[in-house]
């Protein structure tokens, strides 16, 4: 098999090198699969948290007790969780990129 390196010169690769490259590709596919699963879990966690906050706000709003403070707290929690999910997503993207 022939490949071209950075200076556009041909280089023949051997069978062990091909096996190494295939093994490396397999490892990268596993890492990307795990990262995709992790992102899905984070999004599900985020959506569940938002749903719980919204339900708590609706319950408290119906009770008419400290509704404004609960709405503020819910908005603050949504903001904090969204920043957390965004940060984790960027870390996973960096890991996938550097793999």
Buried (B, 14 or more C-beta within 10 A) or exposed (E): EEEEEEEEEEEEEEEEEEEEEEEEEEEEEEBBEEBEEBBEEBEEBBEEBBEEBEEBBEEBBEEEEEBEEBBEBBEEBBEEBEEBBEEBBEEBEEBBEEE
